[in-house]
Amino acid sequence: MGKNFDVVIIGGGILGTSISYFLSSLNKSKKVAVIEQAKNVAFHTSGRNTGKVHAPYLYNPEKKKLFANAAFHGFEMWEEYSKLHDLPFKKDGVIEVALDKKGIKVLEKYLKWGKQNGLEENDIELLDKAEMKKIEPEIKCEAALYVHRDGSADYSTYTKSLMQDSKENGTSFLLDSKVSEIKKENGKWKITLNKEDEIFASLVINAAGGEAVDIAHELGVGTKLTDVHFRGEYWRAPKQYNNLTKTSIYSVPEFPDYPFLDPHWIIRVDGSCEIGPNAVPVFSPYGYDKTENFKTFLPKMLEMIGSGARKAIFDKQFQELAMSEIQSSMSKSAMVDRVRRFLPKIDADKITEKGTAGIRSSVINDKGKFEPDVILLDEESSFHILNYNSPGATGALPFAAHIVNHLHNSGLFASETMDAHCGPWKFSEIVEKLENK
C-alpha cells in the first residue's frame, strides 16, 4: 500500500467511525483513514448490544459528568440523525424496577441524578407499585422509575451510515485489515496490516475497543492497566411475548461495583423481545466460542496474574459472581429466572432461540479495581481511548466531537476549522453544549 495519512483511527466501531465523521468534516484537505479488522464497521460490540439510547439517570453527575452529558445530547443527536437518513429510532422509554426497599433507595438516587443530568419532570418519574400496575400490569415490583426520554435504535445501521458520510468527506476505510505491528519510523507511525501491507500516519487514534489496551501497551502507554472481557448473551422471546410490556424493563443492579448486570427485558427497535445480557468471563475480545477462548486462555491468564487484575480475579466475591454468570450461560432457566422475578408470566420452556452475543472489555487498574469511567491518554503523537463502555453507543456522536476538540486544543491535531457544519450540526455548537451543560 505505502500510503501516507495525517490521521489513522484504529477501530471501526461506533466511536472510531464517529471520530472519522467529525475529523473529515473539519479537515477537507487532510487524509484520514479508519482501520477495521472485521469485514464491516460495528461488527463487534457496537453492533452486538441492546440497542438502547440511554437516558443519563444511572450516572453520578459528579463522577461521570462528561459521560452523562454525552448520553443526554446523544439522544437528541441520534434522533435528528435518524430522521435525516430515514433510520430506525423509537422513543419508547425504559422502566427500572426495584424489588425491595433497598432498591427503592437506589431509584430515588437515580431520580436525583437524572434531573441533575438534565432530565426534566416529564422525562422521568418515580412510581409506586400500584401506579406501575396500572401502566404495566404484568410487572411485579415494589416501585419503578419510568424514564420516558429513552429510546431504541440500531447502532450497526447508524455506524454504517456514518461510514458512508465519512467516505463522502474523503475518509479511507481499510476493512479486513488487522494491525500486526506499529512502530515509529522517521518521525511517523509505520503500521503493518495483515503482516504485509504498510501505511504511515502522523497521528494514531486508538479506538480499538476490546483491543485498545493491547494497542496502547504496544505503544508504551497505559502499561499499568489491563483488561478483562465479559461475553453478554441473549435469549430471544417468541412473538407471543412481544406485547407483554410496552417498554423495556431493567432491574436495579445488585452489584454496582462489578460489570455484572442482571439480565433485562429488552424490546428492540424492530419490536422483537429478548432477555439479556449476562456477563460471562472470557479470555478474548472475540471469545464468542470455545475455540477462541481455549486459544487465548493461557496468555490472558498469565497477563492478568502479572497485573493488577490478579487482585480482582482472586477476590472471593468476584469469583462467586463469575460462577453465577457462567451458570447463567450453561442454564437457560437460570438466566430466565432472573427476569421472572419482575415478569413472572414468562415461561422458560417457550424461549428456545439464542440471540447475538456481544463482548464488553473492562479495564482494571494496578490496585485491582475496575475503572468506573472512560480513560483518555495522550502521547506525543498518539491518543488512546480505553474502557469506553455503556452508554458508549448513546453518547458516541457528542463524545467523538469532544475528542476531536481535545485533539485540536491540545495541539495533537489542529483542525482546519472548528465552525464547519457536520451533517445537521455546527461543530462548535456541539462542543459548547457538551462542555457547558
C-alpha positions in Angstrom: 0.0 0.0 0.0 2.6 2.5 1.1 0.0 5.2 1.8 0.6 8.2 4.0 -2.2 9.6 6.2 -2.4 12.6 8.5 -4.6 10.6 11.0 -5.2 6.9 11.3 -8.0 5.7 13.6 -7.7 2.1 14.8 -11.1 0.6 15.3 -14.3 0.9 13.1 -16.7 0.7 16.0 -19.3 3.4 16.5 -16.9 5.7 18.3 -14.0 5.3 15.8 -16.4 5.9 12.9 -18.0 8.9 14.6 -14.5 10.4 15.2 -13.7 10.0 11.5 -17.1 11.6 10.6 -16.2 14.8 12.5 -12.5 14.8 11.6 -13.2 14.5 7.9 -15.9 17.2 8.1 -13.5 19.7 9.7 -10.4 18.8 7.6 -11.3 18.5 3.9 -7.7 18.6 2.8 -6.3 16.2 5.4 -6.0 12.4 4.8 -7.9 10.3 7.4 -8.1 6.5 7.5 -10.0 4.1 9.7 -8.6 0.6 10.2 -11.0 -2.2 11.0 -10.0 -5.9 11.1 -13.6 -7.1 10.6 -15.4 -7.2 7.3 -17.5 -4.2 8.2 -17.8 -1.4 10.8 -19.7 -2.1 14.0 -19.1 -5.8 13.6 -18.4 -6.5 17.3 -19.6 -4.6 20.4 -21.1 -1.6 18.6 -23.5 -3.9 16.7 -24.0 -6.5 19.5 -25.8 -4.6 22.3 -29.3 -3.9 23.5 -29.7 -1.1 21.0 -30.9 1.3 23.7 -30.4 5.1 23.6 -29.9 5.6 27.3 -31.1 8.5 29.4 -28.5 9.7 31.8 -30.1 8.6 35.1 -27.6 5.9 36.0 -24.5 8.2 36.1 -23.3 10.1 39.1 -23.2 13.8 37.8 -20.1 14.5 39.9 -18.0 11.4 38.9 -19.3 10.8 35.3 -20.4 14.3 34.2 -18.9 14.0 30.7 -20.4 10.6 30.0 -23.8 11.8 31.4 -23.7 14.9 29.2 -22.8 12.8 26.2 -25.7 10.5 26.8 -28.1 13.4 27.2 -27.1 15.1 24.0 -26.6 11.8 22.2 -30.3 11.1 22.4 -31.3 14.2 20.6 -28.4 13.9 18.1 -29.3 10.3 17.2 -32.9 11.2 16.9 -32.0 14.0 14.5 -29.5 11.9 12.5 -32.1 9.1 12.2 -34.6 11.5 10.7 -32.0 12.9 8.3 -31.2 9.4 6.9 -34.5 7.7 7.5 -33.1 5.2 10.0 -35.0 3.4 12.8 -35.4 5.2 16.0 -38.1 4.8 18.7 -38.6 7.0 21.8 -40.1 4.1 23.7 -38.8 4.7 27.2 -37.5 2.3 29.8 -38.6 1.2 33.3 -36.2 0.5 36.1 -37.8 -1.7 38.8 -36.9 -2.1 42.5 -37.8 -5.4 44.1 -37.2 -4.4 47.7 -36.8 -1.3 50.0 -33.0 -1.2 49.3 -33.8 -1.0 45.6 -36.3 1.9 46.1 -33.5 3.9 47.8 -31.4 3.4 44.6 -34.3 4.5 42.4 -34.6 7.7 44.5 -30.9 8.3 43.9 -31.3 7.7 40.1 -34.2 10.1 40.0 -32.0 12.8 41.6 -29.1 12.0 39.3 -31.3 12.1 36.2 -32.6 15.5 37.0 -29.1 16.8 37.8 -28.0 15.4 34.4 -30.7 17.4 32.5 -33.8 15.3 32.6 -37.0 17.3 33.2 -40.1 16.4 35.2 -41.9 14.9 32.2 -38.8 12.8 31.3 -38.6 10.8 34.5 -40.9 9.8 37.3 -40.9 7.5 40.4 -44.0 5.4 40.7 -45.1 3.1 43.5 -46.2 -0.5 42.7 -49.9 0.4 42.4 -49.2 3.2 39.9 -46.9 0.8 38.0 -49.5 -1.9 37.9 -51.9 0.4 36.1 -49.3 1.1 33.4 -47.7 -2.3 33.1 -49.9 -4.9 34.7 -47.5 -7.8 34.1 -44.7 -6.2 36.1 -44.1 -7.3 39.7 -42.1 -4.7 41.8 -42.2 -2.5 44.9 -41.5 0.7 42.9 -40.3 1.7 39.5 -38.6 4.6 37.7 -40.3 5.3 34.4 -37.8 7.1 32.1 -39.7 8.5 29.1 -36.7 10.1 27.4 -35.1 6.8 26.5 -35.1 5.1 23.1 -34.3 2.2 20.8 -32.1 2.2 17.8 -30.0 0.0 15.5 -26.4 1.1 16.1 -24.9 -1.2 13.4 -27.1 0.6 10.8 -26.1 4.0 12.3 -22.4 3.2 12.1 -22.6 2.1 8.5 -24.4 5.3 7.6 -21.7 7.4 9.4 -19.1 5.5 7.4 -20.8 6.4 4.2 -20.9 10.1 5.3 -17.3 10.0 6.3 -16.3 8.4 3.0 -18.0 11.2 1.1 -15.7 13.6 3.1 -12.7 11.6 1.8 -12.0 9.2 4.7 -10.5 5.8 3.7 -11.9 2.7 5.4 -9.5 -0.2 5.4 -11.7 -3.2 6.2 -10.4 -6.7 6.8 -7.2 -5.1 7.9 -5.7 -6.3 11.2 -2.9 -4.2 12.8 0.1 -6.6 13.0 2.7 -4.0 14.2 3.0 -0.3 15.0 6.4 1.4 15.4 7.9 4.8 14.9 10.0 5.3 11.7 11.4 8.7 10.6 9.0 10.6 12.9 5.9 8.8 11.7 4.0 5.7 12.7 4.6 2.8 10.4 1.5 0.5 10.7 1.7 -3.0 9.3 -1.6 -4.5 8.3 -2.2 -8.3 7.9 1.6 -8.8 8.3 2.4 -7.4 4.8 0.8 -4.1 3.9 2.2 -0.8 5.3 0.7 2.6 5.9 2.1 5.6 7.6 0.5 8.2 9.9 1.4 11.4 11.7 -1.2 10.7 14.4 -2.7 7.4 15.6 -6.1 7.4 17.4 -6.6 4.2 19.3 -10.4 3.5 19.4 -10.0 -0.3 19.2 -12.5 -1.3 21.9 -11.6 -4.8 23.1 -8.0 -4.4 21.8 -7.5 -0.8 22.8 -5.4 -1.8 25.9 -3.2 -4.1 23.9 -2.5 -1.4 21.3 -1.8 1.1 24.0 0.7 -1.2 25.6 2.4 -1.8 22.2 2.9 2.0 22.0 4.2 2.1 25.6 1.0 3.8 27.0 -1.2 2.7 30.0 1.2 -0.1 30.9 -0.2 -0.4 34.5 -3.7 -1.1 33.1 -5.1 -4.4 31.9 -8.5 -5.6 30.7 -10.9 -8.4 31.3 -13.5 -9.5 28.9 -17.2 -10.5 29.5 -19.5 -12.1 27.0 -23.0 -10.9 27.2 -25.5 -13.4 25.9 -29.2 -13.0 25.0 -32.3 -15.2 24.6 -34.9 -14.3 22.0 -38.5 -14.4 23.2 -41.2 -15.9 21.0 -43.6 -13.5 19.2 -46.4 -14.3 21.7 -44.4 -12.2 24.3 -44.0 -9.2 22.0 -46.8 -7.3 23.8 -46.1 -8.5 27.3 -44.9 -4.9 28.2 -45.0 -1.6 26.4 -41.3 -0.9 27.1 -38.0 -2.4 28.1 -37.6 -3.3 31.8 -34.3 -3.1 33.8 -33.8 -4.0 37.4 -31.6 -2.2 40.0 -28.1 -3.8 39.8 -27.3 -5.9 42.8 -23.5 -5.4 42.5 -22.9 -1.9 41.0 -19.1 -2.2 41.6 -18.8 -5.0 39.1 -19.7 -5.1 35.4 -22.3 -7.8 36.1 -25.7 -6.6 35.2 -28.8 -8.6 35.9 -30.5 -9.5 32.6 -33.1 -7.1 31.3 -36.3 -7.5 29.4 -35.5 -5.7 26.1 -37.8 -4.5 23.4 -35.7 -3.8 20.3 -36.4 -1.2 17.7 -38.0 -3.8 15.4 -40.4 -4.8 18.2 -38.8 -8.1 19.0 -38.1 -9.0 22.6 -35.0 -10.5 24.3 -33.7 -11.4 27.8 -30.1 -10.4 28.4 -27.3 -9.8 28.8 -25.4 -11.7 31.4 -21.6 -11.3 31.8 -19.6 -14.5 31.3 -15.8 -14.1 31.8 -14.0 -14.9 28.5 -10.3 -14.6 27.5 -10.5 -12.6 24.3 -12.5 -9.6 23.0 -13.6 -12.1 20.3 -14.3 -15.0 22.7 -17.7 -15.9 21.3 -16.9 -19.6 21.1 -14.8 -22.3 22.9 -12.1 -22.4 20.2 -11.1 -18.8 20.6 -11.2 -18.9 24.4 -9.1 -22.1 24.5 -6.5 -20.5 22.2 -6.3 -17.3 24.3 -6.8 -18.8 27.8 -3.1 -19.3 28.8 -1.7 -15.9 27.5 -4.6 -14.0 29.0 -4.3 -15.7 32.4 -0.6 -15.0 32.5 -1.2 -11.4 31.7 -3.9 -11.0 34.4 -1.8 -12.8 37.1 1.1 -10.5 36.3 -1.0 -7.3 36.7 -3.5 -5.6 39.0 -6.2 -7.9 37.7 -4.7 -10.6 39.9 -6.3 -9.0 42.9 -9.7 -8.9 41.2 -9.8 -12.4 39.9 -8.8 -13.9 43.2 -11.4 -11.8 45.1 -13.9 -14.2 46.6 -17.0 -12.1 45.7 -15.7 -11.7 42.1 -15.3 -15.5 41.8 -18.8 -16.1 43.2 -20.3 -13.7 40.7 -18.2 -15.1 37.8 -19.5 -18.6 38.7 -23.1 -17.3 38.8 -22.7 -15.8 35.3 -21.1 -19.0 33.9 -24.1 -20.9 35.4 -26.5 -18.5 33.6 -24.7 -19.3 30.4 -25.0 -23.0 30.9 -28.6 -22.9 32.1 -31.3 -21.1 30.2 -33.6 -21.4 33.2 -31.1 -19.7 35.5 -31.0 -16.7 33.2 -34.7 -16.5 32.5 -35.5 -16.9 36.3 -33.7 -13.6 36.9 -36.2 -11.8 34.7 -39.2 -13.8 36.1 -38.6 -12.0 39.4 -40.3 -9.0 37.9 -42.1 -10.6 34.9 -43.4 -13.8 36.4 -45.6 -14.6 33.3 -42.5 -15.7 31.3 -42.2 -19.4 30.7 -38.6 -20.6 30.1 -39.8 -23.6 28.1 -41.2 -21.2 25.5 -37.9 -19.5 25.0 -35.8 -21.6 22.7 -33.7 -19.3 20.5 -30.5 -17.6 21.4 -29.8 -14.0 20.4 -26.5 -12.5 19.3 -23.7 -12.4 21.9 -21.5 -9.4 22.4 -18.3 -8.8 24.4 -17.6 -5.9 26.8 -14.0 -5.2 27.8 -13.5 -3.6 31.2 -10.2 -2.1 32.4 -8.7 -2.9 35.8 -6.0 -0.7 37.4 -2.9 -1.7 39.2 -4.8 -1.7 42.5 -7.1 -4.4 41.2 -10.2 -2.2 40.9 -12.4 -1.9 37.9 -12.1 1.6 36.4 -15.6 3.2 36.5 -15.1 5.7 33.7 -13.6 6.1 30.2 -9.8 6.6 30.2 -8.3 9.1 27.7 -4.5 9.0 27.4 -2.3 11.4 25.3 1.1 10.6 24.0 3.3 12.8 21.7 1.7 11.5 18.5 -1.0 9.1 19.7 -4.3 9.3 21.5 -5.9 6.3 23.3 -9.5 5.7 24.3 -9.8 2.9 26.9 -12.7 1.5 28.8 -15.3 3.1 26.6 -18.4 1.2 27.7 -22.1 1.8 28.2 -23.6 4.3 27.5 -20.9 4.5 24.8 -23.1 4.0 21.8 -25.6 6.5 23.1 -23.0 9.2 23.5 -20.8 8.3 20.6 -21.5 11.4 18.5 -21.1 14.1 21.1 -18.2 12.2 22.7 -16.4 11.9 19.4 -16.8 15.7 18.9 -15.3 16.2 22.4 -12.3 14.1 21.4 -11.8 16.0 18.1 -12.0 19.3 20.0 -9.5 18.0 22.6 -7.1 16.9 19.9 -7.3 20.5 18.4 -6.9 22.3 21.8 -4.0 20.1 22.9 -2.1 20.5 19.7 -2.1 16.8 18.8 -4.1 17.6 15.6 -5.1 21.2 14.8 -8.2 21.1 12.6 -8.6 23.5 9.7 -11.9 24.9 11.1 -14.0 24.4 14.2 -17.1 26.1 12.8 -17.9 23.7 9.9 -21.3 22.0 9.6 -21.2 18.3 10.2 -24.4 16.9 8.8 -27.2 18.8 10.6 -25.0 20.3 13.3 -22.4 23.1 13.6 -19.4 21.5 15.2 -18.6 24.4 17.6 -22.2 24.3 18.9 -22.0 20.5 19.7 -18.9 21.1 21.8 -20.4 24.1 23.6 -23.5 22.1 24.6 -21.5 19.2 25.8 -18.9 21.1 27.8 -21.1 23.8 29.3 -24.1 21.7 30.4 
